[in-house]
Amino acid sequence: MTAHLLIGPVLRRVTGTTATIWVETTAPATVRVEAGSGASGSAPTFSAYGHHYALVIVDGLPENASTAYEVLLEDRPVWPPPESPYPPSVIRTTDHRAGNVRLIFGSCREATPTATGRSLPPDALDAYARRLMAAPDDPDCRPDLIVLLGDQVYADETSAKVRKFLRRRRRDGHPGPDDQVVSFDEYTKLYLESWRDPEIRWLLSTVPSAMIFDDHEIIDDWNTSESWRTDMATTPWWAERIGAGLASYWVYQHLGNLGPDQLAADPLYQKVLAAGDATELLHDFGRAVDDGGRGYQWSYALDLGRTRLVMLDNRCNRVVTPGRREMLPATEWNWFLDQAHGDYDHLVVGSSLPWLMPPAIHHLEAWNERTADSPRPRVAARAEKLRRAFDLEHWAAFGRSFEAMGELFRRLGEGSAGDRVGAGPAYAAPASISVLSGDVHHSYVARVDFGTPVTTPVYQLTCSPVHNQVPAFMRPLMRFSWSRAAAKGVRGLAKSAGVPKPAWTWKREAGPYFGNAVSTLRLAGRAATVRVEGTTKQGDLFEVATVDMNPDAAAGGDRQDGPR
C-alpha cells in the first residue's frame, strides 16, 4: 500500500542547527526530510491503533538562515504539494543570543467554520497565517514560536461531521455519547479536521510550536475536584475516554514538545519505537497516567537564547484532595522551581489557566475553596456543587499554589534564590516575568503590584479564544467582574469565610476584549512588549492593544483599548 501524507508536516522544536518535524501518514513508510543542500533526517513510522506517525530529527541546518525543506515518503516527494499556492515551508535557525524573541500565543481554537457548521467570528490563527504568507521573510511579522495554551481540539464539543461519524460508531456498538469522542481512533478525527485547515497546516509547517492541553482536549472541567473524579469513574466509557485522550495527546502534541535529547531519554518513546505497533503500550500508558500526579510529567521547559519558557500542566497532575489542593504536585513544583531559577533575561510561564483572574472571580473562587473545606458536611457539599456548576477551579481555587506562585515571582523579582531547596547562588532579577494563559474566552493584560519595590515587572497575559466565542449575555457580567465595586463586594464574602486578602494586587493594562484574538510577546534585549490583535468580520487582524512591559513604563491600570 502506497503511503500518503495525512497530517503535517508540523515543525516543532528548532534548537541550534537541529529541528524536529512530526507527520502522520496513511501507511507505514520511511519519512525523510531534506532541507537545502546539506541538512536531512529520516525515521520509520511507528503504528498505534492502525495509524502511522513519525518524528524526524533534521540535523546539519545552516546557522542563522531560513532553509526551505521537503518531505519524502519512500523517496517520493509529498510536501510541499504540487502547485501549492503558499510560500515554501522553511526551517529558520536563529542566534537568540542577541535577545530578540517573538512569541505568538493563544488558546481555545475550534476547527474551521466549514467543519463546525457554527457561525463563529473569523479564526485569528488563520488570519495570522495569511498575514505571514503575504510577507514570509518580514522579521516584524515572523514569530520564533507559536505557543498554544490549550483546547487545540474539542473532544466534547464536536462538529456536525464528527457527530455523524460518531453516530455510525455508536450504532456499530462502540460505547459513548453520540456527540463526544471516546476512543483513540475517534480522537484522530479531531486532529484531522483541525490541522488539515490549509492556512493552519502551512503555518504549523513553517513556524515552530509548543503546546499544552486544557480541559476540552479531554472533557469540560477535567479534574475539577475529588468528587468530580469519583463521579466520572462510575461513567462506563470514562476509562477509555481518559486513556485515549492522554495517549492521543502524547502522540499528536506532547512528543513534539520534546527536544532530541529529551526524546532519547524518554523511556516510553524508546519503547514505542522498538515495538513497531505501539497500540498496547499507549493503551496501558493512557490508563496509567491519570493518577493525580504520580505518573508522567507533562510540564516542560525550553530556552530561546536569553528567554526561558516553562509550560505547566494545569490539569492532569493536579492534587484535588480537599484541604490539600495544589495545581502542581510537590515533585513537579520542585521541578518548576529549578526551571524558574537560572541565568536568563525573561521568564515566560505557559499556564493554560490564568494565574490572575478578574479580581471578583478570584475572590469568589477563593471563598468557594474555603467553604468546600468546611467541617460542616452540608456547607461543604453546597460549595462543591457550586465549584462544579460554575467552573470555580482556576489558580485562586488552589490557594496554596496561587500564593506559592506569587511568592516565587516576588523573590525572583528581587534577585533572591527563592524557596528552592539547595538553591545555590542568587541570579540577577529577570527583566520580565510573564504568565501566558487562555481558557476564559476573553483577552487582557494585567500587571502585579507586590506592594514593595521589586525590580522585575510581573504580568498576566491572557489571550482567548483563538476561534470560539463567549455568549453575548455573559460579556457584561465578565466585564463587571473586573470592576472595583464587584471586587469589593465579593472580597467581603471571602473575608467572612476567613480567606486572607492576597498579598499583592493586580490591575488591567488592557482589556477585557471578547473577540477572537492572537497575541504577540516581543522580547528585545531586556525590554518586553505585548500586542493583542483581534479579527475583523473580513478575517483581517487589527490591533486591540499594545502594552509596554518595560519596568520604567507607567502602570496605567484599568485602561480599555480597542473596540468591544
N, C-alpha and C positions, 0 to 999 in steps of 0.2 A: 504493500500500500504506500503510495507516494505521500510524504508528509507536506503539509502546508502550514504557514504561519497563521495561527488563530488569534492570539493576542500579543501585543508588543510589536517591536522591542520597547522595553521600558528601561531607560537609563537610570541606574540607582546611585551607586557610590562612585565618586571620582576622587582618588587620593594620589597625589603626586602624578606619576605617569601611568597609573593603573585605573581601570574603570570596570564596573560590573554591569552587565546587561541581562535582563530577565525576559524570557519568552515562554509562551505556551504554543505547542504545535498540535496538529491533528493526529499524528502518529509518531512512533519512535524515530529518532533521527540523530545525526551528529550536527550540532549547531556551530557554525563558525562565524566569527565577526572579524572583518578586515577593515582597518582604519588607516587611510593613507598608504604609504609605500612600505612601512616597516612594522606597524602595530597590528597585532592579531591575537585571537584566542579562540579556543574551541572547547566544547563539552558535549558529552552524550546526554540525551534527555533521561530523566527518571520518570517513572509512572506512578500514579496514585488514582485509584477509583476510575480507571480507564482513561485518565487524562495524562498529558505528557508535558513536562516542563524542563527548562534548563536555565542555569545561571552561569553566564560566560564571563570569565575574567580576561579582560583585554589588557595586555601589557606592552610596554615599549612605545607609548604615546609620546609625541614631541612635547617639550615643555612650553608653557605659555602660548598655546596655539589652539585653534579650533580645527578639528580634523573630521571631515565627512567620513561616514562609515557605511558599510553594507552588511546585511545578514544573509548567510547562505545555509541552506539545509541540504546535506549531502552534496556539497559543492554547487548547488543550484541557487542562484540569487533569488531572494524572496522579499528583500527590503533594501531600498525604497521600491514601492510598486512602480511598474512601468507607467510612464506618462503621468507621474504624480504631479498635482498642481501646487504642491507645497515645497518650501525650500528644503535642501538636503538636511538630514539628521546629522548632527555633529556631536563630538565629544570635545568639550573645552577644558583644557588643563590651565590652571591659573596659579600663579605665585601669590598667595594671600598674605605673604609676609608684610606687604605694604599696608595691610589693614583694611582694604576695601572689600566689603562683602555686601551682597544684596540678596535678601531672602524674601520670597513672597509666601504668604500663608493664608489659610482659611480652613473652614470645616463645613460639614453638612451639605453634601452635594448629591441630590437625586440625579438620576440619569436624564438624558435629553428629553424635551417635550414630546418628540415623536415616539419615544419609548414609554414615557409615563402616561401620556394622554392627559396630564394635568395642565391647567393653564397657569404656568409659573412665569415670573419675570425672567428675562434672559440670564443665562448662565454666565457668571462672572469669569470663571476659568476659561470658558470658550472665548469670551471677549478678550481676555489677556493673550490667549494663543493667537488670535487673529492679529492683534497688535504686534506681537513678536514676529509673526510671519511677514508683516509688512516691513520690518526693519530687523532682521535676524542678527545683524552684526553691530547694532547700535548698543554701545556699552551702557547707556542710560535706560535701556529697555530690557536687556537680557539679564535674568536673575542667575545667581550662582546655585540656588537650591529652591525647590518647591517644598514647603513644609505643610503636609496635610494632617490636620489635627483631629480627625475622627469622622465617622459616618461617611466613609468613602463609598459604601454601599448600604442599602436599607433592606435588611432581612425581614423586617416586619411591616414594611410599607411598600409593597411590590407593585410593579406596573401591570397594566392590563395584559400585556404579552406574557409576562412571567406568571400571572394568575391563571391564564389559560393553560399554560404548561403544567402548573401545579394541580389544576382540577383533573387533568388527564392522569397525572401520577396518583392522585388520591383514589380515582376510580379503579386504578390498577392495583390498589391495596397498599400503597406507601402511606404510612401514618403521618398525620399532621394537619394543621389548618389549611383551608383552601387558598388563603391569601398570604401565607408566610412560608419561608423556606425552612427546611429541616435538615436534609441530608447534604453531604459534600457535593454531590452532583447538582443539587438544586442551587447551592451557593455559587457554583461556577457560572450559572446563567446570569447572576447579578454582575459579575466582573465582565463577562462577555458583553452585556448590554451597556455598561458604563464605560469601559476602557476601549471599546471599538468606536465610540464617538470620534469622527475623523479629526477634529481640532484637538481633542484631548489626547488622542493616540499620538499625533505628531508632537504635541507639547511634551508628553512623557518620554518620547523617544529622544529628545534633544536637550532637556534640562534635567539634571539630577533631582532625585526626590527622596524625602524622608517622611515616614508615615507612622501614625499610631492610631489605635482603634478607639471608638467610643461605643455607647450602648447599642445603637441601631445596627451595628455590624453583627450583633448577637440578638438582642431584643430590647425594646424600650425599658429604661430604668434597670438595666442589668446590675445586679449586686447592690440594690438599694439598701438592703438591711438583712439581718439574720433571718427574720421571719419571711422575707421575700424568698430567700434561698430555700427555706423549709417548704414553702408552698410550691415553688417551681419543681422541687424534687418529686412531688407527687403527680406532676403532669406526665402522662405516658410517653410523649415524644421528646421531653426535655433533654434526657441524657444524650440522645442522638443529636439534638439541636446544638447543645453547648459543645459537644465533642467535634462535630463537623465544622461549627463556626470557628473554633480556635485552630483546628487543623488547616482549614482553608485560609484563614488569616496568616498563618505561619508560611504557607506556600506563596500566596499572592502578594503579601505585603511585608511580612517581617523578614523573610530571607534577604530581601534587597536592602534592608536597613543595616546589614552586617557587612563590614569590610572583608577583604580576602583573608587577613589574619584571623579574624573572628570566625569566619566560615570554617577555616581549617581547624579551629579549636572547638567548634560546636559538635558535640557527640551525636546529636540527632541528625544533623545534616550529613555527617560522615556515614551513619548507618543507612540513611535514605539512599545515598549514592551507591553504597555497596549492595543494597537489597534489590535494585532493579525495579521490582514492583513494591512500592512502599505503602500500599493500602493498609495492611495490618499495623505497621509501625505508626502511621499517622492516626489511625483509629484509636489505638491504645494511648498515644500521646495526647490527643484531644480530650479524651475522657479523664486522663490522669492529672492534667494541669489545672483543672477547675477545682482547686483545693484551698483557696483563700491564702495564698502567699507562700505555700511550701513547694511550689513547682517551678516552672520555667520563668526566667526573668525577661519580661518584655521591654522593660526600660533599657535605653542605650544612650550612648554619647558619641559625638564626633567633633573634631576641630576643623575649622576653616581658618587657617592662619592664626590670628590673634583672637578669634571668636570661638567660644565653646558652646555647642548646642547639646543640651541634655533633654531627651524625650522621656517623659514619665508615663507609666501605666497608671491611669486613674480608675481602672475598672476591675481587671481580673484578679489582682492580688490584694484588694482591699481587705482590711480586718473589719468585720461587721459585727463583732461581739458587742452587745450593749455594755456601755461603761468603759469599753476599751477600743472604740472605733479609731482606725487610722487609715489614711489614704494610701500609705505605703507600709508594708510590714517592716519590722526592725532591720532585717538584713538588707532590704532594698533601700531603706532610708540611710543606712550607713554607707552603702554604695554611692548614693546620691551625694552625701557629704563629701566623700572622696573626690567625686567629679566636680563639685562646686568649688573646691579649693585648688588653686593652681596659678600658673603664670599665664594670664591671658588679659585681654583688654575688655571684652564684652562677654557676659554670661547671658545666654538665651535659654530659657526653660520652656519646653513644649509640654503643655498640660491641657488635655482636651477639655477639661472643666476649668472655668476661670477660678483663679485663686481669690480674686477680688470681684465680688458681685455688686449690684446696686445695693447701697447700704441698708435699705429697708428689707430687702430679701435676705441679706446677710444676717441681720438681727432675727428675722423670722426663723431661719434655719438653725441658728444657734439656740434660740428658745426651744425649738422643736426637739433638738437633740437632748437638751437638758431635761425636758419633760418626758421624753421617751425613756429616760433612765430613772424615772420616778419610782420609789419603793411602793407606791400605790398602784396596783395592777390596772385598775380602770383608767387612771390618768395615763399610764404608760401605753395602754392599748389604744386610747384615742390619739395620742401623739404619733404612734406608729402608723395608724390609719391615715393621718394627715401627711406624714412623711411620704408614704407611697402614693397617695392620691395627687399630691401637688409637686412631686419630684424634688423634695427638700433633701438633696443628697450631694450637694457640692462641698467645697472645702470647709465652708462655715459649719456644715453638719458633721464634720470630722474635726472638731475643735482643737484637739491636741495637735493634729497635723497642720491646721491653719496657723496656729501660734508658733509651731516649730519652724515653719517656712519663713514667717516674718522675722523671727529672731535670727535665723540663719542669714537672711538678706541684710539685716541691720549690722550684724557683725562683719559680714563680708564688706559692706559699705564703709565700715570703719577701718578696714585693713587688718582685722584680727583673725585669729585662727579658728574662730567659731567654737562649736561644741564637739568637734570631731575628736575621737579618741586617737591619741598619738599623732596629733595634727602636725607637729614639726614646726618649721618656721612660718611666720605670717607672710602673706604676699601683699603687694600694694593693692589698694582698693580698686575694683574694676571701674572702668569708665562708665559702664551702664549695666543694669540688670533688667531684663525684660522677661515677662511671662506671656507666652503666646497661647491663646486659647480660642475655643469656639463654643459649640453646643447651644448657646442661649438665644440664637436667632435674632440677635442684634449686635451691632458693632460699636465699640467705644474704646477710648484711651483714658486710662486713669493713672494718676501719679500718687505715690505714697508719701505721707508726711509722718516721720517717726517721732517728731516732737523734740528731737535732739539733733545736733549737727551730724550729718552723715555725708561723706564725700560723694558717694555713688547715688545717682538717681535710680529709683526703682519704679518700674511701670508695669501695669497690666494692659496688654494689648489683645483685645478680643475682636475676632473677625468671623462672623457667622450670620447668615448662611452664604455659601458659595452659590447654591442653586436650590432654593426652597423658599418658604415664606412663613411669616408669623401671621396668624389670623388678625384681621384689622381691629376687631373688638379688643384684643389684648394689648395693642400698642399704647393707648393712653394709660393703661394700668402699669405697663412696664416703664413708661416714661415717668409716671408719678413715683415709681419705686426709687427713682434717683433723687427725688426732692428732699429737702431738709425736713419738711413737715412730716413726710412719710417715715423718714429715718428716725425722727424724734419720737413719733408715736409707737413704732414697733420696738424701738430701743427700750421704751418704758415697759413693754410686755416682757422683753428678755430680762430686764433688770428685776422684775417681780419674781422671776423664776430663779434668781440668783446667778445669772450669767454675767460674768465680769465684762466691763467695757473693753473693746480691743485696745491693745497698747499702742496703736497707730491709727491714723485716719487716711482716707484717700479721697481725691477729688477728680472729677472728669476734666480731661483736657479737650476731649472731642466726643461727640455722640450724645445720645444713642441714635444710630442710624439703622433703619429696619429693612432696607432693600438688600438684594443680593450684592455681595462685595468680595473683593480680594484686597489684601493689604500688603504693603512693601515695607520691610525694615531695612534701612540702609545704614551701614556702619562704615565710617571713613576715618581711619586713624582712631582717635578717641571720641569722635563725635558720632551721634546717633540721631536718625530722623525716621519717623514712621508716617506713611501716607495710606489713607483708606480711600479706595475707589469703588464706586457703585456702577450699576449698569443703567443705561437709558432704555427706553422702550424699543429703540432700534438695535440694541445689543452692543452699543459702544460703551467704553469706560469714561467716567467723569470723576473728577476729584471731589471727594466728600470733605476731607480734612487732611491737613498736614501738620504734624506736631514736631517741633524741635526738642529733642530729648537731652540736649546738652545741659550739664549741671548749672551753667550760668543762665539758662533760659528762664524767663518768668514763668511762674506756675500757671497763671491764667485759668484757674479751675472753673468748672461748670460752663465752659464755652460750648455753644451749639453751632456746628458748622454744617453746611450743605443742606439740600432740600430734604424734606421729611415726607 
